[in-house]
Amino acid sequence: MTQPIGNLQNLAVPKLTAELSGQISSGDSVNFQNLLLESLGQASSMQTASQAAIEQSLAGGDITQVEVFSAVKKADLAMRMMLQMRNKAMEAYEEIKQLRM
């Protein structure tokens, strides 16, 4: 749990594996579904980690308030990111629905 506050690598942005980076550089498309599911999983794990940090703090565990706040803030940012992704997907769906064939 001791990560610097400035470390933004653990946000809900999916990490590109070597396989996916190779696909991007070779011009192939990345599977959007897998990226979305991976980011959902990361957001969920951050929420679980923040809940565990809160419980550990309340139980008198060896965790500082800064670490608890950092875990909660990361989970909040991940949730906000997922909410914005959902909103953009819904906007795109509504726009497609408005198209006339």
C-alpha positions as CSV (number, residue, x, y, z in Angstrom):
1,M,0.0,0.0,0.0
2,T,3.0,2.3,0.2
3,Q,2.9,4.0,-3.2
4,P,3.8,7.6,-3.9
5,I,0.8,9.9,-4.4
6,G,2.2,11.0,-7.8
7,N,2.2,7.4,-9.2
8,L,-0.7,7.5,-11.7
9,Q,0.2,4.2,-13.4
10,N,-2.5,2.3,-11.4
11,L,-5.5,4.2,-12.7
12,A,-8.2,2.4,-14.6
13,V,-6.5,3.0,-17.9
14,P,-5.8,-0.5,-19.3
15,K,-2.1,-1.3,-19.6
16,L,-1.0,-2.3,-23.1
17,T,0.7,-5.7,-23.0
18,A,3.4,-6.5,-25.5
19,E,0.9,-8.4,-27.6
20,L,-1.5,-5.4,-27.8
21,S,1.3,-3.0,-28.5
22,G,2.5,-5.2,-31.3
23,Q,-1.0,-5.1,-32.7
24,I,-1.2,-1.3,-32.6
25,S,2.2,-0.9,-34.2
26,S,1.4,-3.4,-37.0
27,G,-1.9,-1.6,-37.8
28,D,-4.3,-4.2,-36.6
29,S,-7.2,-3.2,-34.4
30,V,-7.3,-3.6,-30.7
31,N,-10.2,-5.5,-29.3
32,F,-12.3,-2.8,-27.6
33,Q,-14.3,-5.3,-25.5
34,N,-11.1,-6.7,-23.9
35,L,-9.8,-3.2,-23.1
36,L,-13.1,-2.2,-21.6
37,L,-13.4,-5.4,-19.5
38,E,-9.8,-5.0,-18.3
39,S,-10.4,-1.4,-17.2
40,L,-13.6,-2.5,-15.4
41,G,-11.6,-5.2,-13.6
42,Q,-9.0,-2.7,-12.6
43,A,-11.6,-0.2,-11.3
44,S,-13.2,-3.0,-9.3
45,S,-9.9,-4.1,-7.9
46,M,-9.1,-0.5,-6.9
47,Q,-12.5,-0.3,-5.1
48,T,-11.8,-3.5,-3.3
49,A,-8.3,-2.3,-2.3
50,S,-9.6,1.0,-1.0
51,Q,-12.3,-0.9,1.1
52,A,-9.6,-3.2,2.5
53,A,-7.4,-0.1,3.3
54,I,-10.3,1.5,5.2
55,E,-11.0,-1.7,7.1
56,Q,-7.4,-2.1,8.0
57,S,-7.2,1.5,9.2
58,L,-10.3,1.1,11.3
59,A,-9.0,-2.1,12.8
60,G,-5.8,-0.4,13.9
61,G,-3.5,-1.9,11.2
62,D,-0.2,-0.7,10.1
63,I,-1.4,1.8,7.5
64,T,-1.2,5.6,7.4
65,Q,-4.1,7.9,6.7
66,V,-2.3,9.1,3.6
67,E,-2.2,5.6,2.2
68,V,-5.9,5.2,2.9
69,F,-6.7,8.5,1.3
70,S,-4.6,7.6,-1.7
71,A,-6.4,4.3,-2.2
72,V,-9.8,5.9,-1.9
73,K,-8.8,8.7,-4.3
74,K,-7.5,6.2,-6.9
75,A,-10.7,4.2,-6.7
76,D,-12.8,7.4,-7.0
77,L,-10.8,8.4,-10.1
78,A,-11.2,5.0,-11.6
79,M,-14.9,5.1,-11.1
80,R,-15.2,8.6,-12.6
81,M,-13.2,7.4,-15.6
82,M,-15.5,4.4,-16.1
83,L,-18.5,6.7,-15.7
84,Q,-17.2,9.0,-18.4
85,M,-16.5,6.0,-20.7
86,R,-20.1,4.9,-20.2
87,N,-21.4,8.3,-21.0
88,K,-19.4,8.6,-24.2
89,A,-20.5,5.1,-25.3
90,M,-24.2,6.1,-24.6
91,E,-23.7,9.3,-26.6
92,A,-22.3,7.3,-29.5
93,Y,-25.2,4.9,-29.3
94,E,-27.7,7.7,-29.3
95,E,-26.0,9.3,-32.2
96,I,-26.1,6.0,-34.2
97,K,-29.7,5.6,-33.3
98,Q,-30.5,8.9,-34.8
99,L,-29.0,8.0,-38.2
100,R,-31.5,7.4,-40.9
101,M,-31.0,4.6,-43.4
